[in-house]
Amino acid sequence: MPEQCADDQGIPKGSWRLLREAILVGEFPRARAAELTGYQDRQARTVPSELIAKGVLVFDTPKGAVRPGFPSTVIERWFPGLYQPRPMVAAASHGYKVHFKGFEQEYLAHG
């Protein structure tokens, strides 16, 4: 997610380096936000706070390190095709049907 794309996704400017650090390193102390964003102290605290509010960064304790979070609102956009749709299996009296988008296959029960 390049920095210039941040606004159209509802992700604040200055987020790219924070998200990159979280993904590559796994977690980082909040105190590094100013260093990573290049912003002054107040704005450097605002960016991770907004990312936390959106669930893109998560933490275990209020003062603890932050790590990446992948809420359902961003998964498909950031990782298109990561998850394939799961078939829904409907029980039938002598078999079952598997339903995919626009496709249905019926299987007969054996035995």
N, C-alpha and C positions, 0 to 999 in steps of 0.2 A: 504494500500500500504506500506508494510514494506520497511525500508530504503535500504535493499539490492536489491530491485526491481526498485529503482528509475532510474538507468541509462537506462534500457531497454525501459522505457516509455518516454525518453527525458526529464525527470524531474530531476533537479540537486540534487546531494547529499546534505543532510541537510534539505531537504524539508519536510520530514515526520512530524516533530514536528510542523512546521509552518502550514501545512495543517490540522493536527489534532487540533491544537488550533483554527484555523479559523472555522472548522466544529463544534467543541464542544462548543465554546464560542460565535461564530457568527461573531466576528471581534476582531482585536487586533491592538494596536498601532505599527507602524513599528519599533519604538525604542526597542521593545521586541525581535526583530529578533536575536540579539546577545545572549540574555539570552536563547531563545528557541533552537537555533541551537548549541550553545556552541562555535561558531566561533568568531574570532576577528572582529572588527568593519567593515573592508573593505569587507571581505568575507560574513559577516552577512548581508550586504546591497546587495551584488550580488545575493544571493539566492532568496530573495523576488522579486527583479527586474526581474529575469528570469521567476519566476512564474507569475508575472504580464504580462510580454511579451507574455506568452503562454495563458493568460486568465484564469488561474487557481486561481489566486487571483485578486480581483478587488477593486477599491476605488472610492470615490466620488471626492476627491480633492488630488492634488499631494503630500501633506504632511499628508493627513488624514489616518485614520485607514484602514486596509485591511480586506476584508471578502472573503469567498469562491466564486469562479465563476465556473460554470460548462460548459465549452465550449463543443460543439458537438464532438470535437476530443477525449474527454476523457469519456464521459457519458457511452457508451456501455462497455468500458473496466473496469471502476470503479464500475458501477452499471449494470451488465449484466441482461438483461430481464426487466429492469425498465419500459421501454415503449414497449407496444405491437404495432405491425404494425396496422395502421388504414386502414379499407377497403376503396377502391376507388369505388364510386358509379357512374355508367355510365347510362345516361338516355337512355331509349328505347321507342319506339312508344307506347307500351301497358304495360309497366312495367319498371323495372330497373334490372341491374345486379350488384351483389356485387362481387368484385374480391379480393381474398386473394392470397398469394403466393401458386401457384399450386392448387387452388380451385376456382371454379366459381359456383355461385348459382343464378338462375334467379327467380325473383319474379314478379307475375302478378299484375298489377294495379287493384284496386277494384273501381268500380263505374264508 
